[in-house]
Amino acid sequence: MANFNTHFNVAAVATGLAAATLLSAEHINLNTALGLWFLGTIGGLLPDIDSDNSTSLDIIFNLFAFSAVLIVLRYVSSDMISFVEFQQLSLLELIALPLVVYALMRYLVRPIFEKITVHRGSCHSLSFVLLIALFTTQIIWRLAPQTSEQTVIVAWLSGGFVFLGGVIHLTLDELYSVDLSNVTIKRSFGSALKLADFKNKSLTLVKVLSIAALAYTTPSPDQTINTLSDWSKLKLSPYSEMANSK
C-alpha cells in the first residue's frame, strides 16, 4: 500500500489541479477553490481513518477534529443563531467551545472508532467514501446562511472533491498492490479498491441505508450538472484568453 506522504501529495496535487480548472472556468471563486482543495486533500486521507499506524491516525483525526471545530464555529456564527446571541458569548465560552469539540473528537469519538473498525475494512471502500461525500454535501448545504443555486453547486462540488480524493487513495493502494518490477501481485490486491466490506454484512447494510437516506434528502444536482457542462470560459493559456477577447 502507498504511504501517508504519497496519499497526501497525490491527492493534494490532483484536487488542486481540479480546483484550479474550475476556478479558471469561472465556475467558482478563489475562496471556494481553496476550500475544495482542502476537502479533496482530506478525502485523499479518508480511507486510512481506520489505520493501525498511530502517526497516520493522529494526523487524520486531528484534521477531522479541526474540521469539526470549524463546522461548529460556522454554525454558531451563522444566521441560525442571531448576531445578538453570538455577541453575548463570553471570551471563555468562545475559547471553551472549540476546545470541547476537539476533546470530544479526540478522546471520545476516536477511541470508539478505533474499537469498532479494522484496517482495510469497511472504511477502506468506495461505499464509505461515497457516504462521507454525501454527508459533506449535506453539511455544506444545510449550514449555508442562505439557500441559493450557488450554495447547492458548492455543496455538490464539496462532496465531489471528498469523493475524488477518496477514490485517488483507494486507487493508489490498489496500484501499490502490484509489484511491477517482478510483475507479481501482492496478497493485498483487491482489498483496497472495493465496493464494500461484505464480510461485515450488518455494517454494510447500515452504510447502504445511510447512503440512500442522504441521497434522497440532498438538493437536486441538476444545476450543478448544467454548470459543469459549460466550459466556454476555460482559459488553458494566456494565448487562449487573448484569442477569446478578439
Salt bridges, closest charged atoms under 4 A:
GLU26 OE1 - LYS233 NZ 3.72
GLU26 OE2 - LYS235 NZ 3.49
ASP48 OD1 - HIS124 NE2 3.81
ASP48 OD1 - HIS169 NE2 3.42
ASP50 OD1 - HIS119 ND1 3.28
ASP58 OD1 - ARG110 NH1 2.52
GLU114 OE2 - ARG110 NE 3.30
ASP173 OD1 - HIS7 NE2 2.96
ASP173 OD2 - ARG120 NH2 3.80
ASP173 OD2 - HIS124 NE2 2.84
ASP173 OD2 - HIS169 NE2 3.23
